Each structure stands twice: as C-alpha cells, then as structure tokens.
Amino acid sequence: MRDEPRGIVSAVGRYESLLPIFPLENVALFPQVRAAFHIFEPRYRQLTRHVLAGDGRLVMATVHPDHADQMAGDPPVFPIACAAVIRNSRRLPDGRFHLLLLGTHRIRILEEPARPAETLFRSARVEALDDACEPAEAAHRAALRSRVLALVGELTAGREVANGASELAAESLHAMDDAAFVNALCSSLPFSTLEKQGLLEADGIARRLERLIETLSFSRASGEAGRVPNSRRFH
C-alpha cells in the first residue's frame, strides 16, 4: 500500500480541468468523505494507471438511474459530481487495483470531449463549485445541525437508519465542522443513490443541511405510514 499523491491542487475556483470520469450507478461521493473501490474492468484499470501517473485526480460521477442498464457503454451522468483524489492504492499481481479515494469538492461537468481510440475511459471538462459556508449563517447552521441530530436520533431509535448511524458511531459528529458533519451524514445514511445525488446538488452547506432535514423527515413520515424506508438502498 502506498500513499498517493502529494501536492494536489484542490482549492475551489482555481482551475477548470479535463479530468477522467469514474461513473457508477449506485454511488454518490461527497467532499471530505473517503470511499474504497476494487478496480477490475480493463477501462478502469487503464483509468487508474493514468491517474496514478498524473496528479491523482478524477471525478466520481453518478449515472442517471434511467440509464443504469447501459453501464457497459457510456451512460449519461448527472452534471453535478464530486472530484476526488487517490489517497492510497495497491496494485494486485493480475493488474487489478484496490483504491482509497477522498472526495475533495463538488464540480460541474461542462462537456465530455471525444476520446482517442486507444483510450478506454471517459474524461470531462469540469469547473469547481463552491460550497458556501458563510460566517453570518453560523447560528442558522447550528440550529439545522441540532435538528438533523434530533431526526437521526428518532429514526435510529425506530431502526429506520440504524445501518447508516452505526457507521458513524465511532466518529464524534459534534467535533466536526459543518461541512464535514453534513457530508458524512449524507454519505453514510441509507438513502437511495438518487436522494444522495439530490443532497450533493444542494448549493452551500446550509442548503445541504436543509435538504438533509427534508430527506430525514420524509423517511420518518414514510416509516410512520408503515413503509420500511430505503430497505433496498443501502450501499
């Protein structure tokens, strides 16, 4: 296992780049969140070699659910996605990889240029997006955090989100800043991929907290109506 790479430029607004795309139908990555992947398809092995030979950056993009059956090709992806950097990698003897990615910031896909015939993976020109966390909104965000924790507590007691809550049991949510707090919960709670995509698309930390409250409230209401929420959605 090795640490990959150093010196990554990830400040929002500092670049508009052409980055490789790693599209998945069941994952929405968030900034400040780590995710592990096993890379086995030839196109993504090539992508990984390319990224490791460069600055370690790529884009995790979510495939639109209406096109999930087209994963063997180039299915459409949502334009709002998450840039990531490879933090650790291990190449296996047969050419497969184990990767640990860290989400760095949200991006908007501007265009996807045609690729050379020898290139198996997709790339896109992207621009970095700001996740505003204004000091003037600190009190509002604090109130939203309290509401989120109350809802998570209610739903965990009712076992609707027990799996996601248990993943955060070892972390001190209270010690996290607002961005890390909301992104960790959005990633870990057992929402559908489409719900997570909607949370990722929320502009700014306060708006993401508000949308998280809306999603949690819907889960609570659904549970009270007798439906087991997100029963097939945790990944």
Buried (B, 14 or more C-beta within 10 A) or exposed (E): EEEBBEEBEBEBEEEEBEBBBBBBBEBBBBBBBEBEBEBEEEBBBBBBBBBBEEBBBBBBBBBBBEBEEEEEEBBEBBEBBBBBBBBBBEBEEEEBBBBBBBBBBBBBBEEBEEEEEEBBBBBBBBEBBEBEBEEEBEEEBEEBBEBBBEBBEBBBEBEBBEBBBEBBEEEEBEEBEBBBBBBBBBBBBBBBBBBBBBBBBBBBBBBBBBBBBBBBBEBBEBBEEEEEBBEEBBE
